Amino acid sequence: MSKSQTRSPEAELGLLDATMIGMGAMIGAGIFVLTGLAAEIAGPAAILVFALNGVVTAFTGLSYAELAASIPKSGGGYAFVREIFDDFASFIMGWMLWFAYMIAGALYALGFAPNFLELLHVYGVVPPPDQVGAVAVPVIDAALPLAFLLAFVAVLGLVALNAISTAASGSVETIFTIIKVSILVVFVAFGLASPMFSGAEFQPLFPQSSGAAAVLPAMGLTFIAFEGYDLITTVTEEVQNPRENIPKAIFISLAVTVVVYLAVVTVAVGTLGAQGLADAGEAGIATAATSFMPTGLPIIQNGGALIVFGAVFSTLTALNAVVIASSRVAFSMGREGQLLPSIGQIHHRYGTPFVAILASAVVMLGSVALPTQSAGNMSSLFFLLSFIIVNVAVIRLRRERPNMNRPYEMPFYPAPPLIGIALNLLLTGVLVEYLLRTDPLALALSMAWILLGALVYFALKRVKGQSDREQAAAATEITPEAED
């Protein structure tokens, strides 16, 4: 094997690029489609729902920051668990994360397709697609073949970009994320200046039917909107000065994302009202924008069109981020000998984990065929489980290696990881109970994927053991020529 195949990826990403990978994944289509659903469950307390999810996320974010600074390896949660736990536990962690990122990518690709069609419709290029308001969601209809085609094109285009250049994919992520955040800032600015917001009514804060208890299920539904900062740790070795920049990128991306979310949700509730936002459902943000933004804007015709622009860029940046993340998890597993060796190699010309990117793309494209709702629920479940394991990992590493070099140490240890474990366990329990009632297929598919992972692990271990035995036998065999 050549030196070019075994070297680490080149450090071509700066602090801004790393931060935008996290923000690009977090500020995805979730903020556009989940706000109305949160208001339907929790009323004006939807604002509190997003704030509390930000707090829950921050505890695990502290664990990711400490581990990334202490173990500057690509692969995210898998790399941390691999450092501390045994082979099987680390393999299952990587197997779950790899799949979670890939099915998330499939969902982002499917979300891109109808929103891109709606954007073309805004300018009269195509007839109106099936949609919910101005922000479309994946549907099964006559336009499905075209939607699948657009999803495939989006995945293949970003896969090609990532396979050829890490720096180029990082730059695209940065530019697209800045564009979509700017769109949301414009939305917030117009909303705060609107007469509709001056008469905003946020009382009663909780729904009369369920009271404060409505906050918890709404948090479980919208928690997926905060998944993404962990993607930053999957590219650790490709970030300049990772021990310092990775923790900074995690904290900056989380802080900015929470501020943006709270501003957007506050404006949406303040202009439409909780009931109006709930009635709009997945199109809540688009409906709010249409209600208070002026028409006849240059290039962007109206508020709804602006949000469609935002949704297109959001799905693309989120898709690009998970293409990066999924391939780095696979690359790390291949390099550690837990997947095929070729997956853990760096391309001699492009300096990227070329085979890992292609392998991830194949599974991602295959995941497009999964039921959309079940795929999303599987992704959320695997992320929550991985967050629990990462919090356990930081505690175990502190105990087993107290003198380890830790450029960043979380404050008030061990409170943050313990609180993170408790809160993520709570949300996992809420999600599992919800899935048992509404989507048992997601639970069945999740268990099937883990079972498949166990079979792959033992099959690869058996093949590797046989290969090692054959090599050892060949090395110790004494030939007649050697005896002479």
ROTOR-41027 format. One record per residue (C-alpha): residue number from 1; x negated, y negated, z negated; residue in three letters. Coordinates in nm, 2 decimals, m for minus. Last residue first. Layout:
// ROTOR-41027
   pos       xx       yy       zz   code
   NUM        X        Y        Z    ALA
...
END
This chain:
// ROTOR-41027
   pos       xx       yy       zz   code
   484    m2.02     2.40    m0.18    ASP
   483    m1.74     2.39    m0.44    GLU
   482    m1.60     2.08    m0.29    ALA
   481    m1.59     2.24     0.06    GLU
   480    m1.40     2.54    m0.08    PRO
   479    m1.14     2.30    m0.22    THR
   478    m1.07     2.24    m0.59    ILE
   477    m0.72     2.12    m0.66    GLU
   476    m0.70     1.87    m0.93    THR
   475    m0.59     1.57    m0.72    ALA
   474    m0.35     1.78    m0.51    ALA
   473    m0.18     1.92    m0.83    ALA
   472    m0.15     1.57    m0.98    ALA
   471     0.00     1.44    m0.65    GLN
   470     0.25     1.72    m0.64    GLU
   469     0.35     1.67    m1.01    ARG
   468     0.39     1.30    m0.95    ASP
   467     0.62     1.36    m0.65    SER
   466     0.83     1.61    m0.85    GLN
   465     0.87     1.36    m1.13    GLY
   464     0.96     1.08    m0.89    LYS
   463     1.23     1.30    m0.73    VAL
   462     1.37     1.39    m1.07    ARG
   461     1.36     1.04    m1.19    LYS
   460     1.53     0.92    m0.87    LEU
   459     1.81     1.18    m0.92    ALA
   458     1.84     1.09    m1.30    PHE
   457     1.88     0.72    m1.23    TYR
   456     2.11     0.77    m0.93    VAL
   455     2.34     0.99    m1.13    LEU
   454     2.35     0.74    m1.42    ALA
   453     2.42     0.45    m1.17    GLY
   452     2.71     0.65    m1.02    LEU
   451     2.85     0.68    m1.37    LEU
   450     2.81     0.30    m1.42    ILE
   449     2.98     0.23    m1.09    TRP
   448     3.27     0.48    m1.17    ALA
   447     3.32     0.31    m1.51    MET
   446     3.35    m0.03    m1.34    SER
   445     3.58     0.11    m1.07    LEU
   444     3.81     0.26    m1.34    ALA
   443     3.82    m0.06    m1.54    LEU
   442     3.90    m0.27    m1.22    ALA
   441     4.17    m0.02    m1.12    LEU
   440     4.33    m0.06    m1.46    PRO
   439     4.43    m0.42    m1.35    ASP
   438     4.73    m0.57    m1.54    THR
   437     4.78    m0.41    m1.88    ARG
   436     4.44    m0.23    m1.93    LEU
   435     4.27    m0.52    m1.76    LEU
   434     4.41    m0.77    m2.02    TYR
   433     4.30    m0.55    m2.30    GLU
   432     3.95    m0.52    m2.14    VAL
   431     3.94    m0.90    m2.10    LEU
   430     4.03    m0.98    m2.46    VAL
   429     3.78    m0.72    m2.58    GLY
   428     3.51    m0.87    m2.37    THR
   427     3.60    m1.22    m2.49    LEU
   426     3.56    m1.11    m2.85    LEU
   425     3.24    m0.92    m2.78    LEU
   424     3.11    m1.23    m2.61    ASN
   423     3.19    m1.44    m2.92    LEU
   422     3.04    m1.20    m3.16    ALA
   421     2.72    m1.14    m2.96    ILE
   420     2.67    m1.52    m2.90    GLY
   419     2.73    m1.59    m3.27    ILE
   418     2.45    m1.33    m3.35    LEU
   417     2.23    m1.48    m3.08    PRO
   416     2.27    m1.83    m3.21    PRO
   415     2.25    m1.76    m3.59    ALA
   414     1.92    m1.57    m3.59    PRO
   413     1.76    m1.83    m3.54    TYR
   412     1.85    m2.19    m3.63    PHE
   411     1.67    m2.34    m3.33    PRO
   410     1.57    m2.14    m3.02    MET
   409     1.20    m2.08    m2.97    GLU
   408     1.03    m2.20    m2.65    TYR
   407     0.67    m2.14    m2.57    PRO
   406     0.71    m1.80    m2.74    ARG
   405     0.37    m1.62    m2.75    ASN
   404     0.44    m1.29    m2.94    MET
   403     0.36    m1.28    m3.31    ASN
   402     0.69    m1.15    m3.42    PRO
   401     0.69    m0.87    m3.17    ARG
   400     0.92    m0.59    m3.29    GLU
   399     1.16    m0.81    m3.49    ARG
   398     1.17    m1.11    m3.26    ARG
   397     1.20    m0.88    m2.96    LEU
   396     1.50    m0.70    m3.12    ARG
   395     1.68    m1.02    m3.18    ILE
   394     1.62    m1.15    m2.83    VAL
   393     1.74    m0.82    m2.68    ALA
   392     2.06    m0.81    m2.88    VAL
   391     2.15    m1.15    m2.72    ASN
   390     2.06    m1.01    m2.38    VAL
   389     2.28    m0.70    m2.44    ILE
   388     2.58    m0.92    m2.52    ILE
   387     2.53    m1.13    m2.21    PHE
   386     2.50    m0.81    m2.00    SER
   385     2.84    m0.69    m2.13    LEU
   384     3.00    m1.03    m2.05    LEU
   383     2.85    m1.03    m1.70    PHE
   382     2.97    m0.67    m1.63    PHE
   381     3.32    m0.76    m1.73    LEU
   380     3.33    m1.08    m1.53    SER
   379     3.21    m0.90    m1.22    SER
   378     3.46    m0.62    m1.26    MET
   377     3.74    m0.87    m1.30    ASN
   376     3.64    m1.04    m0.98    GLY
   375     3.62    m0.71    m0.79    ALA
   374     3.96    m0.61    m0.92    SER
   373     4.12    m0.93    m0.81    GLN
   372     3.97    m0.91    m0.46    THR
   371     4.05    m0.55    m0.39    PRO
   370     3.71    m0.41    m0.26    LEU
   369     3.65    m0.43     0.11    ALA
   368     3.41    m0.73     0.08    VAL
   367     3.20    m0.50    m0.14    SER
   366     3.05    m0.34     0.17    GLY
   365     2.91    m0.68     0.27    LEU
   364     2.75    m0.72    m0.07    MET
   363     2.61    m0.36    m0.06    VAL
   362     2.44    m0.43     0.27    VAL
   361     2.32    m0.78     0.16    ALA
   360     2.16    m0.64    m0.15    SER
   359     1.96    m0.39     0.05    ALA
   358     1.86    m0.66     0.29    LEU
   357     1.74    m0.89     0.01    ILE
   356     1.56    m0.61    m0.16    ALA
   355     1.38    m0.52     0.17    VAL
   354     1.26    m0.88     0.22    PHE
   353     1.14    m0.96    m0.13    PRO
   352     0.99    m1.28     0.01    THR
   351     0.63    m1.38     0.11    GLY
   350     0.73    m1.42     0.47    TYR
   349     0.44    m1.24     0.64    ARG
   348     0.34    m0.95     0.42    HIS
   347     0.70    m0.91     0.28    HIS
   346     0.69    m0.85    m0.09    ILE
   345     0.76    m0.50    m0.22    GLN
   344     1.00    m0.37    m0.49    GLY
   343     1.27    m0.25    m0.26    ILE
   342     1.00    m0.03    m0.08    SER
   341     0.94     0.15    m0.41    PRO
   340     1.30     0.29    m0.42    LEU
   339     1.47     0.19    m0.74    LEU
   338     1.36     0.23    m1.10    GLN
   337     0.99     0.21    m1.02    GLY
   336     0.93    m0.12    m1.20    GLU
   335     0.87    m0.29    m0.87    ARG
   334     1.20    m0.15    m0.74    GLY
   333     1.39    m0.27    m1.04    MET
   332     1.23    m0.62    m1.01    SER
   331     1.32    m0.63    m0.64    PHE
   330     1.68    m0.52    m0.71    ALA
   329     1.72    m0.80    m0.97    VAL
   328     1.55    m1.05    m0.73    ARG
   327     1.79    m0.95    m0.45    SER
   326     2.10    m1.00    m0.66    SER
   325     1.98    m1.34    m0.78    ALA
   324     1.89    m1.50    m0.44    ILE
   323     2.20    m1.37    m0.27    VAL
   322     2.39    m1.48    m0.58    VAL
   321     2.27    m1.84    m0.55    ALA
   320     2.34    m1.85    m0.17    ASN
   319     2.70    m1.74    m0.23    LEU
   318     2.75    m2.00    m0.51    ALA
   317     2.61    m2.27    m0.28    THR
   316     2.83    m2.16     0.01    LEU
   315     3.15    m2.13    m0.21    THR
   314     3.09    m2.48    m0.36    SER
   313     3.01    m2.64    m0.02    PHE
   312     3.34    m2.52     0.12    VAL
   311     3.54    m2.60    m0.19    ALA
   310     3.40    m2.95    m0.20    GLY
   309     3.50    m3.02     0.16    PHE
   308     3.84    m2.88     0.08    VAL
   307     3.85    m3.12    m0.21    ILE
   306     3.78    m3.42     0.02    LEU
   305     4.05    m3.30     0.25    ALA
   304     4.30    m3.30    m0.03    GLY
   303     4.20    m3.65    m0.13    GLY
   302     4.25    m3.80     0.22    ASN
   301     4.10    m3.84     0.57    GLN
   300     3.73    m3.77     0.49    ILE
   299     3.54    m3.91     0.79    ILE
   298     3.61    m4.27     0.67    PRO
   297     3.90    m4.27     0.42    LEU
   296     4.24    m4.31     0.58    GLY
   295     4.43    m4.21     0.27    THR
   294     4.37    m4.33    m0.08    PRO
   293     4.32    m4.09    m0.37    MET
   292     4.59    m4.06    m0.64    PHE
   291     4.83    m3.77    m0.55    SER
   290     4.61    m3.60    m0.29    THR
   289     4.33    m3.56    m0.55    ALA
   288     4.57    m3.41    m0.80    ALA
   287     4.71    m3.16    m0.54    THR
   286     4.35    m3.06    m0.45    ALA
   285     4.26    m3.01    m0.81    ILE
   284     4.57    m2.80    m0.88    GLY
   283     4.56    m2.58    m0.56    ALA
   282     4.52    m2.26    m0.76    GLU
   281     4.83    m2.33    m0.95    GLY
   280     5.02    m2.64    m0.83    ALA
   279     5.30    m2.58    m1.09    ASP
   278     5.03    m2.56    m1.37    ALA
   277     4.89    m2.90    m1.26    LEU
   276     5.24    m3.06    m1.26    GLY
   275     5.30    m2.90    m1.60    GLN
   274     4.98    m3.02    m1.75    ALA
   273     5.02    m3.38    m1.62    GLY
   272     4.93    m3.47    m1.27    LEU
   271     4.71    m3.77    m1.35    THR
   270     4.57    m3.70    m1.70    GLY
   269     4.56    m3.32    m1.65    VAL
   268     4.35    m3.35    m1.33    ALA
   267     4.14    m3.63    m1.47    VAL
   266     4.06    m3.44    m1.79    THR
   265     3.99    m3.12    m1.59    VAL
   264     3.74    m3.30    m1.36    VAL
   263     3.56    m3.48    m1.65    ALA
   262     3.54    m3.17    m1.86    LEU
   261     3.41    m2.96    m1.58    TYR
   260     3.15    m3.22    m1.48    VAL
   259     3.02    m3.26    m1.84    VAL
   258     3.01    m2.88    m1.88    VAL
   257     2.81    m2.84    m1.56    THR
   256     2.57    m3.12    m1.64    VAL
   255     2.49    m2.96    m1.98    ALA
   254     2.46    m2.61    m1.85    LEU
   253     2.24    m2.70    m1.56    SER
   252     2.01    m2.91    m1.78    ILE
   251     1.98    m2.65    m2.05    PHE
   250     1.90    m2.36    m1.81    ILE
   249     1.66    m2.57    m1.60    ALA
   248     1.47    m2.68    m1.91    LYS
   247     1.44    m2.32    m2.03    PRO
   246     1.31    m2.22    m1.68    ILE
   245     1.07    m2.52    m1.64    ASN
   244     0.85    m2.47    m1.94    GLU
   243     0.76    m2.10    m1.92    ARG
   242     0.82    m2.11    m1.55    PRO
   241     0.54    m2.35    m1.45    ASN
   240     0.64    m2.35    m1.09    GLN
   239     0.94    m2.13    m1.02    VAL
   238     0.91    m1.82    m0.80    GLU
   237     0.81    m1.59    m1.09    GLU
   236     1.13    m1.69    m1.28    THR
   235     1.36    m1.62    m0.99    VAL
   234     1.62    m1.40    m1.18    THR
   233     1.60    m1.64    m1.48    THR
   232     1.79    m1.91    m1.29    ILE
   231     2.07    m1.67    m1.22    LEU
   230     2.15    m1.68    m1.59    ASP
   229     2.29    m2.03    m1.55    TYR
   228     2.56    m1.88    m1.32    GLY
   227     2.86    m1.76    m1.52    GLU
   226     3.04    m2.06    m1.66    PHE
   225     3.34    m2.05    m1.42    ALA
   224     3.38    m1.68    m1.50    ILE
   223     3.49    m1.79    m1.85    PHE
   222     3.82    m1.92    m1.70    THR
   221     4.05    m1.63    m1.75    LEU
   220     3.90    m1.53    m2.09    GLY
   219     3.92    m1.89    m2.21    MET
   218     4.29    m1.91    m2.10    ALA
   217     4.35    m1.59    m2.30    PRO
   216     4.19    m1.75    m2.61    LEU
   215     4.35    m2.10    m2.58    VAL
   214     4.71    m1.98    m2.58    ALA
   213     4.69    m1.90    m2.96    ALA
   212     4.69    m2.27    m3.02    ALA
   211     5.07    m2.28    m2.97    GLY
   210     5.25    m2.00    m2.79    SER
   209     5.59    m2.13    m2.69    SER
   208     5.53    m2.50    m2.77    GLN
   207     5.23    m2.52    m2.55    PRO
   206     4.93    m2.69    m2.71    PHE
   205     4.81    m3.05    m2.69    LEU
   204     5.16    m3.20    m2.74    PRO
   203     5.05    m3.45    m2.63    GLN
   202     4.79    m3.52    m2.36    PHE
   201     4.99    m3.80    m2.18    GLU
   200     4.81    m4.01    m1.92    ALA
   199     4.96    m4.35    m1.85    GLY
   198     4.63    m4.50    m1.74    SER
   197     4.57    m4.19    m1.54    PHE
   196     4.85    m4.25    m1.29    MET
   195     4.74    m4.61    m1.25    PRO
   194     4.42    m4.46    m1.09    SER
   193     4.07    m4.58    m1.19    ALA
   192     4.00    m4.27    m1.38    LEU
   191     4.11    m4.05    m1.09    GLY
   190     3.92    m4.24    m0.83    PHE
   189     3.60    m4.20    m1.03    ALA
   188     3.67    m3.83    m1.11    VAL
   187     3.73    m3.74    m0.75    PHE
   186     3.42    m3.93    m0.64    VAL
   185     3.21    m3.74    m0.91    VAL
   184     3.36    m3.42    m0.78    LEU
   183     3.24    m3.50    m0.42    ILE
   182     2.90    m3.59    m0.56    SER
   181     2.88    m3.26    m0.73    VAL
   180     2.96    m3.09    m0.40    LYS
   179     2.69    m3.28    m0.21    ILE
   178     2.42    m3.24    m0.48    ILE
   177     2.49    m2.86    m0.48    THR
   176     2.46    m2.84    m0.10    PHE
   175     2.12    m3.02    m0.10    ILE
   174     1.97    m2.82    m0.38    THR
   173     2.09    m2.48    m0.25    GLU
   172     1.96    m2.57     0.09    VAL
   171     1.62    m2.66    m0.06    SER
   170     1.60    m2.33    m0.25    GLY
   169     1.69    m2.13     0.06    SER
   168     1.41    m2.31     0.25    ALA
   167     1.15    m2.26    m0.03    ALA
   166     1.23    m1.89    m0.05    THR
   165     1.18    m1.85     0.32    SER
   164     1.25    m1.58     0.58    ILE
   163     1.46    m1.33     0.39    ALA
   162     1.65    m1.61     0.21    ASN
   161     1.75    m1.78     0.54    LEU
   160     1.85    m1.45     0.70    ALA
   159     2.06    m1.36     0.39    VAL
   158     2.22    m1.70     0.40    LEU
   157     2.33    m1.65     0.77    GLY
   156     2.43    m1.29     0.71    LEU
   155     2.65    m1.37     0.42    VAL
   154     2.82    m1.67     0.59    ALA
   153     2.87    m1.47     0.91    VAL
   152     3.02    m1.18     0.72    PHE
   151     3.27    m1.40     0.54    ALA
   150     3.36    m1.57     0.87    LEU
   149     3.42    m1.23     1.03    LEU
   148     3.63    m1.12     0.73    PHE
   147     3.84    m1.43     0.76    ALA
   146     3.88    m1.38     1.13    LEU
   145     4.00    m1.02     1.07    PRO
   144     4.23    m1.13     0.79    LEU
   143     4.42    m1.40     1.00    ALA
   142     4.72    m1.18     1.03    ALA
   141     4.76    m1.16     0.65    ASP
   140     4.59    m1.04     0.34    ILE
   139     4.50    m1.34     0.14    VAL
   138     4.17    m1.50     0.02    PRO
   137     4.24    m1.84    m0.15    VAL
   136     4.29    m2.17     0.03    ALA
   135     4.25    m2.51    m0.13    VAL
   134     4.49    m2.76     0.03    ALA
   133     4.80    m2.61    m0.11    GLY
   132     4.78    m2.24    m0.13    VAL
   131     4.69    m2.12     0.22    GLN
   130     4.77    m1.92     0.52    ASP
   129     4.58    m2.09     0.80    PRO
   128     4.70    m2.41     0.97    PRO
   127     4.62    m2.41     1.35    PRO
   126     4.25    m2.47     1.44    VAL
   125     4.04    m2.77     1.54    VAL
   124     4.29    m3.03     1.42    GLY
   123     4.05    m3.21     1.19    TYR
   122     4.22    m3.08     0.87    VAL
   121     4.26    m2.74     1.04    HIS
   120     3.88    m2.71     1.06    LEU
   119     3.86    m2.77     0.69    LEU
   118     4.14    m2.52     0.63    GLU
   117     3.94    m2.26     0.83    LEU
   116     3.64    m2.33     0.61    PHE
   115     3.85    m2.29     0.30    ASN
   114     3.99    m1.96     0.43    PRO
   113     3.64    m1.82     0.50    ALA
   112     3.45    m1.95     0.20    PHE
   111     3.66    m1.77    m0.06    GLY
   110     3.59    m1.44     0.11    LEU
   109     3.21    m1.52     0.10    ALA
   108     3.24    m1.62    m0.26    TYR
   107     3.41    m1.29    m0.35    LEU
   106     3.15    m1.09    m0.17    ALA
   105     2.88    m1.28    m0.35    GLY
   104     3.05    m1.20    m0.69    ALA
   103     3.05    m0.84    m0.57    ILE
   102     2.67    m0.86    m0.52    MET
   101     2.59    m1.04    m0.85    TYR
   100     2.79    m0.79    m1.06    ALA
    99     2.64    m0.50    m0.87    PHE
    98     2.28    m0.61    m0.94    TRP
    97     2.37    m0.69    m1.30    LEU
    96     2.53    m0.36    m1.37    MET
    95     2.24    m0.16    m1.22    TRP
    94     1.98    m0.38    m1.39    GLY
    93     2.15    m0.31    m1.73    MET
    92     2.19     0.06    m1.65    ILE
    91     1.82     0.08    m1.56    PHE
    90     1.72    m0.10    m1.88    SER
    89     1.91     0.14    m2.09    ALA
    88     1.78     0.45    m1.91    PHE
    87     1.41     0.34    m1.92    ASP
    86     1.40     0.24    m2.29    ASP
    85     1.46    m0.10    m2.43    PHE
    84     1.23    m0.40    m2.49    ILE
    83     1.06    m0.51    m2.17    GLU
    82     1.32    m0.36    m1.94    ARG
    81     1.58    m0.55    m2.13    VAL
    80     1.41    m0.88    m2.06    PHE
    79     1.35    m0.80    m1.69    ALA
    78     1.71    m0.68    m1.65    TYR
    77     1.85    m1.00    m1.80    GLY
    76     1.68    m1.21    m1.53    GLY
    75     1.49    m1.01    m1.27    GLY
    74     1.18    m1.23    m1.22    SER
    73     0.92    m1.22    m1.50    LYS
    72     0.81    m1.50    m1.74    PRO
    71     0.87    m1.29    m2.06    ILE
    70     0.84    m1.54    m2.35    SER
    69     0.98    m1.85    m2.17    ALA
    68     1.25    m1.64    m2.01    ALA
    67     1.34    m1.47    m2.34    LEU
    66     1.37    m1.80    m2.52    GLU
    65     1.58    m1.96    m2.25    ALA
    64     1.81    m1.66    m2.21    TYR
    63     1.87    m1.65    m2.58    SER
    62     1.96    m2.02    m2.59    LEU
    61     2.19    m1.97    m2.29    GLY
    60     2.37    m1.70    m2.49    THR
    59     2.47    m1.96    m2.75    PHE
    58     2.54    m2.23    m2.48    ALA
    57     2.80    m2.01    m2.31    THR
    56     3.03    m2.00    m2.61    VAL
    55     3.00    m2.38    m2.64    VAL
    54     3.08    m2.43    m2.27    GLY
    53     3.37    m2.19    m2.31    ASN
    52     3.50    m2.41    m2.59    LEU
    51     3.49    m2.72    m2.38    ALA
    50     3.66    m2.55    m2.08    PHE
    49     3.95    m2.43    m2.31    VAL
    48     3.97    m2.77    m2.49    LEU
    47     4.04    m2.94    m2.16    ILE
    46     4.30    m2.66    m2.08    ALA
    45     4.45    m2.78    m2.41    ALA
    44     4.68    m3.00    m2.19    PRO
    43     4.89    m2.68    m2.13    GLY
    42     4.72    m2.36    m2.24    ALA
    41     4.85    m2.09    m1.99    ILE
    40     4.96    m2.30    m1.69    GLU
    39     4.69    m2.55    m1.76    ALA
    38     4.43    m2.27    m1.73    ALA
    37     4.58    m2.16    m1.40    LEU
    36     4.57    m2.51    m1.27    GLY
    35     4.20    m2.55    m1.36    THR
    34     4.11    m2.21    m1.22    LEU
    33     4.12    m2.28    m0.84    VAL
    32     3.89    m2.58    m0.80    PHE
    31     3.67    m2.53    m1.10    ILE
    30     3.62    m2.16    m1.00    GLY
    29     3.51    m2.24    m0.64    ALA
    28     3.16    m2.28    m0.76    GLY
    27     3.01    m2.52    m1.01    ILE
    26     2.85    m2.23    m1.20    MET
    25     2.65    m2.08    m0.91    ALA
    24     2.52    m2.41    m0.76    GLY
    23     2.46    m2.54    m1.11    MET
    22     2.22    m2.25    m1.19    GLY
    21     2.05    m2.26    m0.85    ILE
    20     2.04    m2.64    m0.87    MET
    19     1.84    m2.63    m1.19    THR
    18     1.58    m2.40    m1.04    ALA
    17     1.55    m2.63    m0.73    ASP
    16     1.51    m2.94    m0.95    LEU
    15     1.25    m2.78    m1.17    LEU
    14     1.04    m2.68    m0.87    GLY
    13     1.06    m2.37    m0.65    LEU
    12     0.77    m2.24    m0.44    GLU
    11     0.60    m2.00    m0.68    ALA
    10     0.50    m1.72    m0.44    GLU
     9     0.65    m1.38    m0.50    PRO
     8     0.42    m1.14    m0.69    SER
     7     0.17    m0.93    m0.50    ARG
     6     0.23    m0.57    m0.42    THR
     5     0.31    m0.58    m0.04    GLN
     4     0.04    m0.84     0.04    SER
     3    m0.22    m0.62    m0.14    LYS
     2    m0.15    m0.33     0.10    SER
     1     0.00     0.00     0.00    MET
END
